[in-house]
Amino acid sequence: MSDTYSDIHSGAFIDLDTTGWPLRATREGPRPVPAPGLSAHLAERLTPPAWATDIIVYVHGWQTSQTSALSALRTLMDLAERQHGERPELYPGLVRRQSARNGGRPFAPWPVLVRWPSRSLPSLGGYRRIRDRAHAMGTHGHAARVIAQLLGYLDTLRGDPHAAPVLANRGGQYLHLVGHSFGCRFLCEAVQWAAAPPGGTLGAGGTLGWSTPAPPGRPFTVDSMLLLQMAAPRDAFAETFTALAGAPLRGPVVATYSQHDRATGFWHLRAERRAGVGYAGIGTAPAPVSGIRMRGTGEPYPHDALDHRFVSVDAGKIFVRGRGPAGAHSDHLRPESAHLLLSLADHSR
C-alpha cells in the first residue's frame, strides 16, 4: 500500500496501532502520525466525494488481518449494491435520492475502514488478550478520541443532509457506523466520548427520518449504528456505554445476535463470566430495548420496527455458518445484513 489511506470502492481506510493512534506509511514502514499534524492529516485524507449519498464507517473485529478486513468491507458493499439493485422497491427513500453527479445511482455509499491489530491465537488466552487490547485502546489509549475526531471531520465535510434542498449529496451525506465483534466497542466508545467532548460544537439541525432528536453541541451526529455480533457483555449499554442514550445519534443502535456464535458465547462466557451481545442480544440498557428477528432479503423492515434507541435483532436462523472455536461469529457478511443496513439508510431519510 502506498499510504495508510487508499481507495476501497472509492472509499478510504485508516490503520491504528496498539495504542489506538493512526499510522502512516513511510520508507521505514508504518509510523505514528505526528500528534501536531493529526487534525490536518485527517482533514486532508478524509474528504467524502460529492457523488456519495452515504458514508459508512466500518470497524472490524477479532482475528481479522488487514487483507481480510478490506475483503470484508468490499463484500458488504457488494452485497448492499446487489440487494439494492434487485429489490429497490424495499427502499423508497433511497430511490428518491438520485443525482446526475453519481451517475443516477440512488444509493452511492462511500466506505471508510478502520483497521487495528486484532490477531491472536484462536484460544481463550488469545480472546482475552485481544479483548484487553480493544478495551485499553478505547479507554486508556487513543482509539475513542481518534475515531471520534475522524467522525467529526466526516460530519463537518458532509454537511447536514436534512438541510439539503433537494438531494442528500448536494448539501450533505448520511453517516452510518457498522462494527463487527470488538470493532463494535470502538464505535460505542467513540460515540460515547462525543456525548461529553472537551470542546466542539455542532450546528443546529432537525431530525431526519428517526424520531430521536439530535442532541445539540456535539462534534458530529450519526444516522444509524449497526453492531454485528458485538463482543461485549450483554449489559454493556447499562454498565459501560451508559451515555449512548443521550449520545449524538439520530438513529437507532441495532445489534445482531445468534446462538451459533461461539466467540461471544462459549469464549466470552469463560473470559468475562457473562454471555456477549453477539450471542444473547442486548440485555439491560438506559432506554427500552426492542427485540425483533432478522428478516429475509425480500421482507421489508417497517419504520416502527427500527425506530427505537436500542434494537436487538435475532439472527439465529441466518448467522449459522462457521467452524472452529468462533462458530458463526463471522457469518455476518450475508445479504440479510446488507438488507438491514439498507433499511437503516432508507429510514434515515
Residue pairs with C-beta under 8 A, 6 or more apart in sequence:
1 25
2 25
3 24
3 25
4 13
4 14
4 15
4 22
4 23
4 24
4 25
4 30
5 12
5 13
5 14
5 45
5 46
6 12
6 13
8 70
8 73
8 74
8 77
8 111
8 113
9 74
9 77
9 111
10 49
10 52
10 110
11 73
11 110
11 111
11 112
11 113
12 45
12 46
12 111
12 112
12 113
13 70
13 112
13 113
13 114
13 115
14 22
14 45
14 112
14 113
14 114
14 115
14 150
15 22
15 23
15 30
15 66
15 115
15 116
16 22
16 23
16 114
16 115
16 116
16 117
16 137
16 142
16 143
16 146
17 23
17 30
17 32
17 117
18 117
18 133
18 137
18 141
19 137
19 141
19 142
19 143
20 116
20 137
20 138
20 141
20 142
20 143
20 144
20 145
20 146
21 32
21 33
21 141
21 142
21 146
22 32
22 33
22 38
22 41
22 42
22 146
23 30
23 31
23 32
23 33
24 30
24 31
24 32
24 33
24 41
33 41
38 146
38 149
39 149
42 149
42 150
42 153
43 153
43 157
46 112
46 150
46 153
46 154
46 157
47 157
48 55
48 110
48 154
48 157
48 158
48 173
49 110
50 101
50 169
51 99
51 101
51 102
51 103
51 105
51 108
51 169
52 102
52 108
52 109
52 110
52 169
52 173
53 94
53 97
53 99
53 102
53 105
53 106
53 107
53 108
53 109
53 168
53 169
53 173
53 174
54 107
54 108
54 109
54 110
54 168
54 173
54 174
54 175
54 176
54 345
55 109
55 110
55 111
55 112
55 154
55 158
55 173
55 174
55 175
55 176
56 77
56 109
56 110
56 111
56 112
56 176
56 177
56 178
56 341
57 111
57 112
57 114
57 147
57 150
57 151
57 154
57 175
57 176
57 177
57 178
57 187
58 72
58 73
58 76
58 111
58 112
58 113
58 114
58 178
58 179
58 180
58 183
59 113
59 114
59 116
59 147
59 177
59 178
59 179
59 180
59 183
59 184
59 186
59 187
60 68
60 69
60 72
60 73
60 113
60 114
60 115
60 116
60 118
60 180
60 181
60 183
61 118
61 179
61 180
61 181
61 182
61 183
61 184
61 229
61 231
61 329
61 330
62 118
62 120
62 127
62 130
62 181
62 182
62 231
62 263
62 326
62 329
63 118
63 119
63 120
63 122
63 130
63 326
63 330
64 72
64 115
64 118
64 119
64 180
64 181
65 119
66 115
69 113
69 115
70 113
70 115
72 180
72 333
73 111
73 113
75 333
76 178
76 333
76 337
76 338
76 341
77 109
77 111
79 333
79 334
79 335
79 337
79 338
80 107
80 109
80 338
80 341
80 342
81 107
82 335
82 338
83 297
83 335
83 338
83 339
83 342
84 91
84 94
84 106
84 107
84 342
87 297
87 298
87 339
88 94
88 95
88 106
89 95
90 298
90 300
90 339
90 342
90 343
90 346
91 106
91 107
91 342
91 343
91 345
91 346
92 346
93 209
93 345
93 346
93 347
93 348
93 349
94 106
94 107
94 342
94 345
94 346
94 349
95 106
96 106
96 349
97 106
97 107
97 167
97 168
97 169
97 349
98 104
98 105
98 106
98 167
99 105
99 167
99 169
99 170
101 169
101 170
102 108
102 169
107 342
107 345
108 169
109 345
110 173
112 150
112 154
114 147
114 150
114 183
114 186
116 134
116 137
116 143
116 183
116 186
117 133
118 130
118 133
118 134
118 182
119 130
120 126
120 127
120 129
120 130
122 324
122 325
122 326
123 325
124 267
124 270
124 271
127 263
127 267
127 268
127 271
128 271
130 182
131 182
131 231
131 271
131 272
134 182
134 185
134 186
134 231
135 185
137 143
137 186
138 144
138 185
138 186
138 189
138 190
139 189
143 186
143 189
143 190
144 186
144 189
144 190
144 192
144 193
145 190
145 193
147 186
147 187
147 189
147 190
148 190
148 191
148 193
148 194
148 197
148 219
148 220
149 219
151 175
151 177
151 190
151 191
151 194
151 219
151 220
151 222
152 194
152 200
152 219
152 220
154 175
154 220
155 175
155 202
155 219
155 220
155 221
156 220
158 172
158 173
158 175
159 171
159 172
159 173
160 171
160 172
160 203
160 205
161 168
161 171
161 172
161 173
161 174
161 208
162 172
162 205
162 206
162 207
162 208
163 171
163 172
163 205
164 170
164 171
164 172
165 171
168 174
168 349
174 208
174 223
174 345
174 348
174 349
175 220
175 221
175 222
175 223
176 222
176 223
176 224
176 225
176 226
176 341
176 344
176 345
176 348
177 187
177 191
177 222
177 224
177 225
177 226
178 225
178 226
178 228
178 341
179 185
179 186
179 187
179 188
179 225
179 226
179 227
179 228
179 230
180 228
180 229
180 330
180 332
181 228
181 229
181 230
181 231
181 263
181 264
181 278
181 329
181 330
182 231
184 227
184 228
184 230
184 231
184 232
184 255
184 277
185 230
185 231
185 232
187 225
187 227
188 225
188 227
188 232
188 236
188 237
188 240
188 241
188 244
189 241
191 222
191 225
191 244
191 247
191 248
191 249
192 241
192 242
192 243
192 244
192 247
194 218
194 219
194 220
194 247
194 248
195 215
195 218
195 243
195 244
195 246
195 247
195 248
196 243
197 218
197 219
200 217
200 218
200 219
201 217
201 219
202 214
202 216
202 217
202 218
202 219
202 220
202 221
202 248
204 216
205 214
205 221
206 213
206 214
207 213
207 214
207 250
208 223
208 250
208 251
208 348
208 349
209 251
209 303
209 347
209 348
209 349
210 223
210 250
210 251
210 252
210 307
210 347
210 348
211 307
212 249
212 250
212 251
212 252
212 309
213 250
214 221
214 248
214 250
215 221
215 246
215 247
215 248
218 247
218 248
219 248
220 248
221 248
221 249
221 250
222 248
222 249
222 250
222 251
223 250
223 251
223 344
223 345
223 348
224 250
224 251
224 252
224 254
224 344
224 345
224 348
225 249
225 251
225 252
225 253
225 254
226 254
226 256
226 340
226 341
226 344
227 253
227 254
227 255
227 256
227 277
228 255
228 256
228 278
228 332
228 337
229 256
229 257
229 258
229 261
229 263
229 264
229 277
229 278
229 319
229 329
229 330
229 332
230 236
230 255
230 264
230 276
230 277
230 278
231 263
231 264
231 268
231 276
231 277
231 278
232 240
232 276
232 277
233 239
233 240
233 268
233 272
233 274
233 275
233 276
233 277
233 283
234 274
234 275
234 276
234 277
234 279
234 280
234 281
234 282
234 283
235 274
235 283
235 284
235 285
236 277
237 244
237 253
237 282
237 283
237 284
237 285
237 286
237 310
238 283
238 284
238 285
238 286
242 286
244 253
244 285
244 286
244 309
245 285
245 286
245 287
245 309
249 309
250 348
251 306
251 344
251 347
251 348
252 306
252 307
252 308
252 309
252 310
252 311
252 344
253 309
253 310
253 311
254 306
254 311
254 313
254 340
254 344
255 277
255 278
255 281
255 282
255 310
255 311
255 312
255 313
256 278
256 294
256 313
256 314
256 315
256 319
256 332
256 337
256 340
257 264
257 277
257 278
257 279
257 280
257 281
257 282
257 312
257 313
257 314
257 315
257 316
258 278
258 279
258 314
258 315
258 316
258 318
258 319
258 320
258 328
258 331
259 265
259 279
259 280
259 316
260 316
260 319
260 320
260 322
260 327
260 328
260 331
261 276
261 278
261 279
261 319
261 322
261 326
261 327
261 328
261 329
262 322
262 325
262 326
262 327
262 328
262 329
263 276
263 278
263 325
263 326
263 327
263 329
264 275
264 276
264 277
264 278
264 279
264 329
265 275
265 276
265 278
265 279
265 280
265 327
266 325
266 327
267 325
267 326
268 274
268 275
268 276
268 278
268 279
269 275
269 276
269 279
277 283
278 329
281 291
281 312
281 313
281 314
282 289
282 310
282 312
283 289
285 309
285 310
286 309
287 308
287 309
287 310
288 308
288 309
288 310
289 308
289 310
289 311
289 312
290 305
290 308
290 310
290 311
290 312
291 311
291 312
291 314
292 305
292 306
292 311
292 312
292 313
292 314
293 313
293 314
293 315
293 317
294 313
294 314
294 315
294 317
294 318
294 336
294 340
295 301
295 336
295 339
295 340
296 336
296 339
297 335
297 336
297 338
297 339
300 343
301 339
301 340
301 343
301 347
303 347
305 311
306 343
306 344
306 347
307 347
313 340
315 332
315 336
318 331
318 334
318 336
319 328
319 331
319 332
319 334
320 328
320 331
321 328
321 331
322 328
322 329
322 330
322 331
